[in-house]
Amino acid sequence: MAAPPSSHSSLSPPEIPMQLHAFNRLKLVKSLQQHLSQNNLPILGIILLQGGEEKTRYCTDHAELFRQESYFAYLFGVREPDFYGAIDVGTGDSILFAPRLPTEYAVWLGEIKPLSSIKERYMVSMTYYVDEMVEVLQNMCNKQKKSSLFLLQGLNTDSGNFSKPAAFKGLENFEIDLSTLHPIVTECRVTKSKLELALIQYANDISSEAHVEVMRNTKVGMKEYQLESMFLHHTYMYGGCRHCSYTCICATGENSSVLHYGHAAAPNERTFMDGDMALLDMGAEYHFYGSDITCSFPVNGKFTDDQSLIYNAVLDAHDSVIAAMKPGVGWINMHMLAEKVILEALKKGSILIGDVEDMMTQRLGAVFMPHGLGHLLGIDTHDPGGYLKGLERPKEPGLKSLRTARQLEEDMVITVEPGCYFINALLIPAMQSSVTAKFFNRDAIRRFEGFGGVRIESDVHVTANGCKNMTNVPRKSWEIEAVMAGGKWPLH
């Protein structure tokens, strides 16, 4: 097999503005001050977060590639492990506590930076060593009188996991507040500043470019992991993106109906064949801020009639949702819109029979799109804040998988990722059900055995009057065919 042609890029990694994190700290301080004032509480206290810790592979000394804990990254932008960070709620002053490195560090890992260098790099008010932290915090608390340490502890409604509050020897000597900080800082992360949007846009730009390169260089007979490798190479080689936002999904054929394919038990290793569809869900991360893009296309570069039917059903849903997005629109309504568009297309293509409204009532859309329409995006691929306190998760099929049920707000970034899949574990029970069996054209369904599925995903910024699609890849079937035949992108 001939090696794919070498790629290039018109992009270059942008400078990383530490003002971004100073702004995030100010945003949090103002929000916390407002909360305390509204509850007739003194505007006192110290926010304290513990950064991520370096981990080794099981019992070995092999250090895994470190990535900072997301809340700590949001507020401080620190890329090194084992830091703590504090913010004075009253003044907004910020402190970083750095680990005191042993002299051997300079031999094995490089220059030991002085505290003054850390202060300057991360634009904080003060820097100390971690072993000085208890004394510094006690002095701050004594000056404020009866002030609390606001620690981060709370439920991530997307994952079901809890944030880890800062822990250190001597913590028991402080007054601790474990309930106030998490919902406030999480809500701060929901809407993005211009500086954050610029990083998310860059992650989208380099990832979009990489998707196009993969699409252009895909050939029948390759392995799925070769597509993953091309994407990772491009985003790192040309984009400076050492981290991916998540594990790449490079699914072809029937694998494209496995929603989270690419995990350890299914590691993107199939050899794909002529006639297969590919579903590639891959996004790069730059300075913690990520992207999440999915492209679906025929591996031989030409859509069949059946591939066009399913692909255009999903594309119409994708485009209909983006056209309807603006502040105040409910995300559940957007999910239902996507479902309806797909069901109407499947009926028009004679795959389904009957009344589409009846199908919606019976939740038939969840058989073909069991996942939610999209999720908040930022420092995490599934950014937190999808469910405010008191906002219940829907319980109906499909809707229960929604990662948020909020109304859209200006400066949210959210993914739009409708899909249509032929998953036996869902199709067979639905075709056997006395309630939903009447909707299926079984002869047509048989044509799609082993088809897999189609997903189309873009990252969308909600603006004051509508939205902006931050992703720039071929979407129309003729655009995909032109690019896969060697055409430039953008085509004009």
C-alpha positions as a Python dict, from the first residue, in 0.01 Angstrom:
ca = {
    (1, 'M'): (0, 0, 0),
    (2, 'A'): (139, 339, -95),
    (3, 'A'): (194, 585, 187),
    (4, 'P'): (-53, 876, 192),
    (5, 'P'): (86, 1205, 61),
    (6, 'S'): (243, 1440, 313),
    (7, 'S'): (13, 1709, 448),
    (8, 'H'): (71, 2067, 541),
    (9, 'S'): (-108, 2343, 729),
    (10, 'S'): (-170, 2713, 697),
    (11, 'L'): (-219, 2733, 1074),
    (12, 'S'): (33, 2793, 1349),
    (13, 'P'): (-20, 2750, 1725),
    (14, 'P'): (-131, 3081, 1878),
    (15, 'E'): (24, 3243, 2182),
    (16, 'I'): (-142, 3135, 2507),
    (17, 'P'): (-288, 3436, 2689),
    (18, 'M'): (-264, 3394, 3067),
    (19, 'Q'): (-503, 3690, 3094),
    (20, 'L'): (-766, 3428, 3013),
    (21, 'H'): (-720, 3264, 3353),
    (22, 'A'): (-695, 3597, 3535),
    (23, 'F'): (-1033, 3683, 3380),
    (24, 'N'): (-1175, 3345, 3488),
    (25, 'R'): (-1061, 3411, 3847),
    (26, 'L'): (-1220, 3756, 3842),
    (27, 'K'): (-1543, 3609, 3704),
    (28, 'L'): (-1551, 3354, 3986),
    (29, 'V'): (-1472, 3613, 4257),
    (30, 'K'): (-1754, 3841, 4139),
    (31, 'S'): (-1999, 3551, 4126),
    (32, 'L'): (-1902, 3432, 4474),
    (33, 'Q'): (-1917, 3784, 4616),
    (34, 'Q'): (-2267, 3824, 4470),
    (35, 'H'): (-2375, 3492, 4624),
    (36, 'L'): (-2245, 3587, 4968),
    (37, 'S'): (-2404, 3932, 4950),
    (38, 'Q'): (-2744, 3792, 4847),
    (39, 'N'): (-2732, 3555, 5146),
    (40, 'N'): (-2630, 3836, 5387),
    (41, 'L'): (-2293, 3676, 5449),
    (42, 'P'): (-1965, 3862, 5489),
    (43, 'I'): (-1757, 3881, 5173),
    (44, 'L'): (-1468, 3690, 5322),
    (45, 'G'): (-1293, 3363, 5266),
    (46, 'I'): (-1032, 3191, 5059),
    (47, 'I'): (-1096, 2972, 4756),
    (48, 'L'): (-853, 2680, 4762),
    (49, 'L'): (-806, 2426, 4486),
    (50, 'Q'): (-564, 2138, 4454),
    (51, 'G'): (-414, 2081, 4111),
    (52, 'G'): (-370, 1744, 3949),
    (53, 'E'): (-110, 1495, 4070),
    (54, 'E'): (134, 1313, 3849),
    (55, 'K'): (52, 942, 3819),
    (56, 'T'): (264, 645, 3727),
    (57, 'R'): (157, 336, 3539),
    (58, 'Y'): (51, 101, 3815),
    (59, 'C'): (355, -3, 4024),
    (60, 'T'): (616, 120, 3775),
    (61, 'D'): (807, 448, 3757),
    (62, 'H'): (661, 521, 3413),
    (63, 'A'): (494, 861, 3445),
    (64, 'E'): (178, 898, 3237),
    (65, 'L'): (152, 1214, 3024),
    (66, 'F'): (16, 1470, 3270),
    (67, 'R'): (-293, 1676, 3202),
    (68, 'Q'): (-407, 1932, 3458),
    (69, 'E'): (-729, 1891, 3658),
    (70, 'S'): (-992, 2090, 3470),
    (71, 'Y'): (-1114, 2333, 3738),
    (72, 'F'): (-755, 2412, 3831),
    (73, 'A'): (-672, 2462, 3464),
    (74, 'Y'): (-971, 2694, 3427),
    (75, 'L'): (-862, 2921, 3711),
    (76, 'F'): (-483, 2909, 3690),
    (77, 'G'): (-372, 2763, 3355),
    (78, 'V'): (-89, 2574, 3525),
    (79, 'R'): (45, 2288, 3315),
    (80, 'E'): (268, 2128, 3583),
    (81, 'P'): (150, 1878, 3847),
    (82, 'D'): (130, 1902, 4227),
    (83, 'F'): (33, 2270, 4265),
    (84, 'Y'): (-227, 2431, 4489),
    (85, 'G'): (-399, 2759, 4413),
    (86, 'A'): (-578, 3010, 4635),
    (87, 'I'): (-790, 3319, 4568),
    (88, 'D'): (-887, 3579, 4827),
    (89, 'V'): (-1263, 3629, 4791),
    (90, 'G'): (-1251, 3984, 4925),
    (91, 'T'): (-960, 4123, 4722),
    (92, 'G'): (-932, 3885, 4428),
    (93, 'D'): (-561, 3832, 4502),
    (94, 'S'): (-437, 3497, 4374),
    (95, 'I'): (-166, 3268, 4506),
    (96, 'L'): (6, 2966, 4358),
    (97, 'F'): (176, 2714, 4585),
    (98, 'A'): (441, 2522, 4393),
    (99, 'P'): (603, 2194, 4495),
    (100, 'R'): (955, 2240, 4631),
    (101, 'L'): (1152, 2031, 4384),
    (102, 'P'): (1457, 1828, 4490),
    (103, 'T'): (1797, 1918, 4347),
    (104, 'E'): (1794, 1595, 4143),
    (105, 'Y'): (1510, 1739, 3938),
    (106, 'A'): (1759, 1965, 3757),
    (107, 'V'): (1957, 1661, 3646),
    (108, 'W'): (1672, 1448, 3517),
    (109, 'L'): (1390, 1686, 3430),
    (110, 'G'): (1538, 2029, 3367),
    (111, 'E'): (1585, 2369, 3525),
    (112, 'I'): (1411, 2435, 3856),
    (113, 'K'): (1217, 2756, 3799),
    (114, 'P'): (1223, 3015, 4082),
    (115, 'L'): (897, 3131, 4237),
    (116, 'S'): (935, 3467, 4063),
    (117, 'S'): (926, 3292, 3726),
    (118, 'I'): (609, 3102, 3821),
    (119, 'K'): (446, 3426, 3939),
    (120, 'E'): (528, 3601, 3614),
    (121, 'R'): (429, 3312, 3389),
    (122, 'Y'): (89, 3250, 3545),
    (123, 'M'): (4, 3613, 3628),
    (124, 'V'): (-79, 3557, 3995),
    (125, 'S'): (-38, 3799, 4284),
    (126, 'M'): (193, 3581, 4498),
    (127, 'T'): (380, 3252, 4491),
    (128, 'Y'): (497, 3025, 4774),
    (129, 'Y'): (602, 2665, 4816),
    (130, 'V'): (347, 2401, 4911),
    (131, 'D'): (530, 2339, 5241),
    (132, 'E'): (458, 2705, 5331),
    (133, 'M'): (87, 2682, 5249),
    (134, 'V'): (-57, 2616, 5595),
    (135, 'E'): (123, 2914, 5747),
    (136, 'V'): (23, 3144, 5459),
    (137, 'L'): (-341, 3038, 5476),
    (138, 'Q'): (-353, 3073, 5855),
    (139, 'N'): (-217, 3427, 5832),
    (140, 'M'): (-478, 3513, 5570),
    (141, 'C'): (-760, 3368, 5777),
    (142, 'N'): (-641, 3545, 6093),
    (143, 'K'): (-649, 3880, 5915),
    (144, 'Q'): (-1001, 3820, 5789),
    (145, 'K'): (-1141, 3677, 6116),
    (146, 'K'): (-1376, 3378, 6097),
    (147, 'S'): (-1320, 3324, 5727),
    (148, 'S'): (-1365, 2988, 5556),
    (149, 'L'): (-1172, 2789, 5305),
    (150, 'F'): (-1404, 2732, 5010),
    (151, 'L'): (-1311, 2387, 4877),
    (152, 'L'): (-1427, 2226, 4554),
    (153, 'Q'): (-1664, 1938, 4612),
    (154, 'G'): (-1965, 1860, 4400),
    (155, 'L'): (-2129, 1624, 4154),
    (156, 'N'): (-2050, 1631, 3785),
    (157, 'T'): (-2402, 1568, 3650),
    (158, 'D'): (-2259, 1438, 3323),
    (159, 'S'): (-2025, 1171, 3459),
    (160, 'G'): (-2178, 1106, 3800),
    (161, 'N'): (-1834, 1157, 3958),
    (162, 'F'): (-1746, 1402, 4233),
    (163, 'S'): (-1482, 1673, 4225),
    (164, 'K'): (-1198, 1618, 4468),
    (165, 'P'): (-1163, 1886, 4737),
    (166, 'A'): (-816, 2005, 4829),
    (167, 'A'): (-648, 1791, 5093),
    (168, 'F'): (-333, 1861, 5296),
    (169, 'K'): (-189, 1800, 5641),
    (170, 'G'): (-337, 2056, 5880),
    (171, 'L'): (-666, 2100, 5699),
    (172, 'E'): (-854, 2010, 6018),
    (173, 'N'): (-742, 2338, 6174),
    (174, 'F'): (-943, 2548, 5925),
    (175, 'E'): (-1312, 2625, 5892),
    (176, 'I'): (-1421, 2446, 5577),
    (177, 'D'): (-1705, 2514, 5331),
    (178, 'L'): (-1764, 2223, 5092),
    (179, 'S'): (-2099, 2325, 4940),
    (180, 'T'): (-2068, 2680, 4809),
    (181, 'L'): (-1787, 2679, 4554),
    (182, 'H'): (-1869, 2395, 4314),
    (183, 'P'): (-2203, 2517, 4169),
    (184, 'I'): (-2072, 2872, 4133),
    (185, 'V'): (-1746, 2791, 3954),
    (186, 'T'): (-1927, 2531, 3740),
    (187, 'E'): (-2175, 2795, 3626),
    (188, 'C'): (-1885, 3028, 3547),
    (189, 'R'): (-1752, 2763, 3307),
    (190, 'V'): (-2081, 2736, 3116),
    (191, 'T'): (-2039, 3058, 2915),
    (192, 'K'): (-1712, 3141, 2746),
    (193, 'S'): (-1507, 3462, 2723),
    (194, 'K'): (-1362, 3589, 2395),
    (195, 'L'): (-1021, 3453, 2494),
    (196, 'E'): (-1168, 3109, 2563),
    (197, 'L'): (-1364, 3117, 2237),
    (198, 'A'): (-1044, 3194, 2048),
    (199, 'L'): (-875, 2880, 2184),
    (200, 'I'): (-1180, 2665, 2113),
    (201, 'Q'): (-1188, 2808, 1761),
    (202, 'Y'): (-823, 2722, 1709),
    (203, 'A'): (-881, 2367, 1833),
    (204, 'N'): (-1167, 2348, 1582),
    (205, 'D'): (-958, 2493, 1301),
    (206, 'I'): (-669, 2249, 1336),
    (207, 'S'): (-905, 1956, 1398),
    (208, 'S'): (-1118, 2048, 1096),
    (209, 'E'): (-804, 2064, 885),
    (210, 'A'): (-693, 1724, 1017),
    (211, 'H'): (-1032, 1568, 940),
    (212, 'V'): (-1002, 1691, 582),
    (213, 'E'): (-653, 1542, 552),
    (214, 'V'): (-779, 1208, 681),
    (215, 'M'): (-1075, 1216, 446),
    (216, 'R'): (-850, 1299, 151),
    (217, 'N'): (-604, 1018, 228),
    (218, 'T'): (-848, 738, 315),
    (219, 'K'): (-815, 436, 89),
    (220, 'V'): (-997, 103, 82),
    (221, 'G'): (-799, -167, 263),
    (222, 'M'): (-649, 56, 532),
    (223, 'K'): (-679, -4, 904),
    (224, 'E'): (-900, 215, 1121),
    (225, 'Y'): (-604, 305, 1342),
    (226, 'Q'): (-425, 450, 1040),
    (227, 'L'): (-697, 715, 1019),
    (228, 'E'): (-655, 787, 1389),
    (229, 'S'): (-279, 812, 1340),
    (230, 'M'): (-314, 1061, 1054),
    (231, 'F'): (-540, 1281, 1264),
    (232, 'L'): (-312, 1277, 1568),
    (233, 'H'): (-5, 1343, 1354),
    (234, 'H'): (-159, 1646, 1186),
    (235, 'T'): (-290, 1811, 1500),
    (236, 'Y'): (40, 1762, 1684),
    (237, 'M'): (282, 1818, 1395),
    (238, 'Y'): (114, 2134, 1267),
    (239, 'G'): (-110, 2240, 1553),
    (240, 'G'): (103, 2186, 1863),
    (241, 'C'): (-177, 1980, 2019),
    (242, 'R'): (-13, 1722, 2243),
    (243, 'H'): (-343, 1614, 2390),
    (244, 'C'): (-659, 1488, 2225),
    (245, 'S'): (-992, 1593, 2375),
    (246, 'Y'): (-1094, 1225, 2409),
    (247, 'T'): (-1007, 882, 2274),
    (248, 'C'): (-1048, 886, 1896),
    (249, 'I'): (-1341, 696, 1746),
    (250, 'C'): (-1242, 562, 1403),
    (251, 'A'): (-1526, 329, 1316),
    (252, 'T'): (-1601, 171, 980),
    (253, 'G'): (-1872, -64, 859),
    (254, 'E'): (-2077, -218, 1137),
    (255, 'N'): (-1842, -66, 1396),
    (256, 'S'): (-1990, 276, 1323),
    (257, 'S'): (-2304, 171, 1509),
    (258, 'V'): (-2098, 134, 1830),
    (259, 'L'): (-2146, 476, 1985),
    (260, 'H'): (-1820, 485, 2184),
    (261, 'Y'): (-1607, 262, 1966),
    (262, 'G'): (-1229, 295, 2001),
    (263, 'H'): (-1197, 181, 2362),
    (264, 'A'): (-949, -81, 2481),
    (265, 'A'): (-1171, -372, 2380),
    (266, 'A'): (-1236, -225, 2033),
    (267, 'P'): (-917, -33, 1950),
    (268, 'N'): (-978, 102, 1596),
    (269, 'E'): (-817, -202, 1435),
    (270, 'R'): (-1057, -325, 1168),
    (271, 'T'): (-950, -337, 802),
    (272, 'F'): (-1221, -151, 615),
    (273, 'M'): (-1360, -264, 283),
    (274, 'D'): (-1504, -119, -34),
    (275, 'G'): (-1863, -11, 32),
    (276, 'D'): (-1811, 69, 402),
    (277, 'M'): (-1907, 395, 566),
    (278, 'A'): (-1659, 555, 806),
    (279, 'L'): (-1758, 745, 1117),
    (280, 'L'): (-1464, 944, 1259),
    (281, 'D'): (-1520, 1125, 1589),
    (282, 'M'): (-1195, 1305, 1676),
    (283, 'G'): (-1101, 1640, 1830),
    (284, 'A'): (-775, 1803, 1936),
    (285, 'E'): (-713, 1999, 2255),
    (286, 'Y'): (-501, 2313, 2275),
    (287, 'H'): (-406, 2460, 2615),
    (288, 'F'): (-683, 2261, 2784),
    (289, 'Y'): (-958, 2384, 2549),
    (290, 'G'): (-1098, 2123, 2316),
    (291, 'S'): (-1296, 2040, 2006),
    (292, 'D'): (-1529, 1754, 1923),
    (293, 'I'): (-1593, 1685, 1553),
    (294, 'T'): (-1747, 1391, 1372),
    (295, 'C'): (-1732, 1327, 997),
    (296, 'S'): (-1902, 1038, 818),
    (297, 'F'): (-1817, 938, 462),
    (298, 'P'): (-1784, 636, 228),
    (299, 'V'): (-1431, 497, 241),
    (300, 'N'): (-1420, 460, -139),
    (301, 'G'): (-1514, 824, -193),
    (302, 'K'): (-1856, 768, -353),
    (303, 'F'): (-2194, 755, -182),
    (304, 'T'): (-2437, 479, -270),
    (305, 'D'): (-2811, 558, -276),
    (306, 'D'): (-2862, 400, 67),
    (307, 'Q'): (-2559, 579, 213),
    (308, 'S'): (-2691, 908, 73),
    (309, 'L'): (-3033, 844, 223),
    (310, 'I'): (-2901, 798, 577),
    (311, 'Y'): (-2628, 1061, 547),
    (312, 'N'): (-2863, 1332, 419),
    (313, 'A'): (-3121, 1249, 687),
    (314, 'V'): (-2860, 1321, 953),
    (315, 'L'): (-2724, 1627, 771),
    (316, 'D'): (-3073, 1775, 743),
    (317, 'A'): (-3120, 1724, 1116),
    (318, 'H'): (-2780, 1883, 1188),
    (319, 'D'): (-2856, 2185, 969),
    (320, 'S'): (-3213, 2226, 1098),
    (321, 'V'): (-3095, 2240, 1458),
    (322, 'I'): (-2821, 2494, 1386),
    (323, 'A'): (-3069, 2711, 1195),
    (324, 'A'): (-3301, 2712, 1498),
    (325, 'M'): (-3041, 2772, 1770),
    (326, 'K'): (-3039, 3101, 1962),
    (327, 'P'): (-3054, 3215, 2325),
    (328, 'G'): (-3369, 3099, 2503),
    (329, 'V'): (-3421, 2788, 2291),
    (330, 'G'): (-3465, 2468, 2493),
    (331, 'W'): (-3215, 2191, 2420),
    (332, 'I'): (-3480, 1920, 2461),
    (333, 'N'): (-3675, 2086, 2180),
    (334, 'M'): (-3364, 2080, 1962),
    (335, 'H'): (-3319, 1709, 2027),
    (336, 'M'): (-3681, 1644, 1935),
    (337, 'L'): (-3640, 1849, 1617),
    (338, 'A'): (-3341, 1636, 1515),
    (339, 'E'): (-3534, 1315, 1581),
    (340, 'K'): (-3832, 1433, 1377),
    (341, 'V'): (-3623, 1534, 1076),
    (342, 'I'): (-3450, 1193, 1074),
    (343, 'L'): (-3777, 999, 1111),
    (344, 'E'): (-3936, 1199, 828),
    (345, 'A'): (-3640, 1117, 603),
    (346, 'L'): (-3657, 746, 692),
    (347, 'K'): (-4028, 747, 610),
    (348, 'K'): (-3965, 924, 280),
    (349, 'G'): (-3701, 662, 201),
    (350, 'S'): (-3956, 386, 276),
    (351, 'I'): (-3756, 247, 568),
    (352, 'L'): (-4036, 346, 806),
    (353, 'I'): (-4413, 341, 758),
    (354, 'G'): (-4686, 538, 930),
    (355, 'D'): (-4744, 869, 1103),
    (356, 'V'): (-4427, 1050, 1216),
    (357, 'E'): (-4605, 1218, 1507),
    (358, 'D'): (-4715, 875, 1626),
    (359, 'M'): (-4352, 759, 1595),
    (360, 'M'): (-4242, 1054, 1807),
    (361, 'T'): (-4500, 972, 2073),
    (362, 'Q'): (-4378, 613, 2087),
    (363, 'R'): (-4014, 738, 2109),
    (364, 'L'): (-3912, 558, 1790),
    (365, 'G'): (-3646, 822, 1734),
    (366, 'A'): (-3447, 677, 2024),
    (367, 'V'): (-3417, 346, 1836),
    (368, 'F'): (-3216, 520, 1564),
    (369, 'M'): (-3053, 791, 1780),
    (370, 'P'): (-3019, 660, 2136),
    (371, 'H'): (-2771, 929, 2244),
    (372, 'G'): (-2837, 1296, 2321),
    (373, 'L'): (-2811, 1565, 2056),
    (374, 'G'): (-2504, 1731, 2207),
    (375, 'H'): (-2323, 1861, 2513),
    (376, 'L'): (-2147, 2165, 2650),
    (377, 'L'): (-1787, 2195, 2534),
    (378, 'G'): (-1485, 2378, 2675),
    (379, 'I'): (-1202, 2263, 2897),
    (380, 'D'): (-1370, 1924, 2908),
    (381, 'T'): (-1521, 1753, 2606),
    (382, 'H'): (-1833, 1709, 2816),
    (383, 'D'): (-1811, 2037, 3003),
    (384, 'P'): (-1994, 2049, 3337),
    (385, 'G'): (-2307, 2250, 3412),
    (386, 'G'): (-2550, 2057, 3197),
    (387, 'Y'): (-2806, 2028, 3476),
    (388, 'L'): (-2866, 2314, 3717),
    (389, 'K'): (-2974, 2232, 4071),
    (390, 'G'): (-3342, 2139, 4056),
    (391, 'L'): (-3338, 2066, 3681),
    (392, 'E'): (-3435, 1701, 3642),
    (393, 'R'): (-3296, 1472, 3375),
    (394, 'P'): (-3568, 1343, 3138),
    (395, 'K'): (-3655, 978, 3177),
    (396, 'E'): (-3782, 887, 2828),
    (397, 'P'): (-3570, 678, 2588),
    (398, 'G'): (-3320, 895, 2406),
    (399, 'L'): (-3398, 1202, 2613),
    (400, 'K'): (-3254, 1040, 2924),
    (401, 'S'): (-2916, 1040, 2747),
    (402, 'L'): (-2918, 1418, 2703),
    (403, 'R'): (-2613, 1569, 2871),
    (404, 'T'): (-2801, 1894, 2924),
    (405, 'A'): (-3166, 1999, 2928),
    (406, 'R'): (-3096, 2371, 2967),
    (407, 'Q'): (-3207, 2662, 2756),
    (408, 'L'): (-2933, 2801, 2536),
    (409, 'E'): (-2749, 3114, 2654),
    (410, 'E'): (-2525, 3356, 2470),
    (411, 'D'): (-2160, 3242, 2468),
    (412, 'M'): (-2234, 2879, 2542),
    (413, 'V'): (-2042, 2638, 2319),
    (414, 'I'): (-2236, 2321, 2253),
    (415, 'T'): (-2199, 2030, 2015),
    (416, 'V'): (-2466, 1944, 1760),
    (417, 'E'): (-2429, 1575, 1679),
    (418, 'P'): (-2737, 1398, 1546),
    (419, 'G'): (-2693, 1042, 1430),
    (420, 'C'): (-2877, 753, 1271),
    (421, 'Y'): (-2763, 399, 1351),
    (422, 'F'): (-2877, 44, 1282),
    (423, 'I'): (-2814, -121, 1620),
    (424, 'N'): (-2957, -473, 1650),
    (425, 'A'): (-2983, -445, 2029),
    (426, 'L'): (-3239, -166, 1973),
    (427, 'L'): (-3391, -255, 1636),
    (428, 'I'): (-3487, -615, 1709),
    (429, 'P'): (-3689, -540, 2028),
    (430, 'A'): (-3856, -243, 1855),
    (431, 'M'): (-3956, -457, 1556),
    (432, 'Q'): (-4093, -723, 1792),
    (433, 'S'): (-4286, -478, 2010),
    (434, 'S'): (-4662, -470, 1966),
    (435, 'V'): (-4646, -91, 1994),
    (436, 'T'): (-4372, -10, 1742),
    (437, 'A'): (-4358, -312, 1504),
    (438, 'K'): (-4608, -145, 1266),
    (439, 'F'): (-4361, 131, 1179),
    (440, 'F'): (-4093, -86, 1015),
    (441, 'N'): (-4053, -188, 653),
    (442, 'R'): (-3869, -510, 723),
    (443, 'D'): (-3751, -562, 367),
    (444, 'A'): (-3588, -218, 370),
    (445, 'I'): (-3436, -271, 715),
    (446, 'R'): (-3264, -588, 590),
    (447, 'R'): (-3068, -379, 340),
    (448, 'F'): (-2899, -200, 630),
    (449, 'E'): (-2773, -505, 819),
    (450, 'G'): (-2407, -436, 887),
    (451, 'F'): (-2445, -75, 763),
    (452, 'G'): (-2343, 74, 1099),
    (453, 'G'): (-2441, 436, 1131),
    (454, 'V'): (-2384, 800, 1050),
    (455, 'R'): (-2307, 1084, 1288),
    (456, 'I'): (-2236, 1446, 1197),
    (457, 'E'): (-2099, 1668, 1473),
    (458, 'S'): (-2007, 2035, 1483),
    (459, 'D'): (-1910, 2269, 1768),
    (460, 'V'): (-2146, 2566, 1783),
    (461, 'H'): (-2108, 2901, 1961),
    (462, 'V'): (-2439, 3052, 2071),
    (463, 'T'): (-2437, 3423, 1981),
    (464, 'A'): (-2668, 3710, 2080),
    (465, 'N'): (-2909, 3649, 1792),
    (466, 'G'): (-2833, 3299, 1672),
    (467, 'C'): (-2522, 3087, 1655),
    (468, 'K'): (-2192, 3034, 1474),
    (469, 'N'): (-2064, 2697, 1357),
    (470, 'M'): (-1699, 2681, 1464),
    (471, 'T'): (-1629, 2365, 1263),
    (472, 'N'): (-1523, 2383, 898),
    (473, 'V'): (-1528, 2048, 718),
    (474, 'P'): (-1703, 1916, 405),
    (475, 'R'): (-2062, 1833, 492),
    (476, 'K'): (-2266, 1799, 173),
    (477, 'S'): (-2219, 1466, 0),
    (478, 'W'): (-2088, 1628, -319),
    (479, 'E'): (-1834, 1828, -116),
    (480, 'I'): (-1708, 1509, 48),
    (481, 'E'): (-1681, 1332, -288),
    (482, 'A'): (-1492, 1628, -436),
    (483, 'V'): (-1242, 1644, -147),
    (484, 'M'): (-1188, 1268, -150),
    (485, 'A'): (-1118, 1293, -524),
    (486, 'G'): (-836, 1539, -450),
    (487, 'G'): (-1021, 1870, -443),
    (488, 'K'): (-910, 2153, -219),
    (489, 'W'): (-1098, 2260, 90),
    (490, 'P'): (-1264, 2505, 109),
    (491, 'L'): (-1366, 2416, -245),
    (492, 'H'): (-1367, 2774, -370),
}
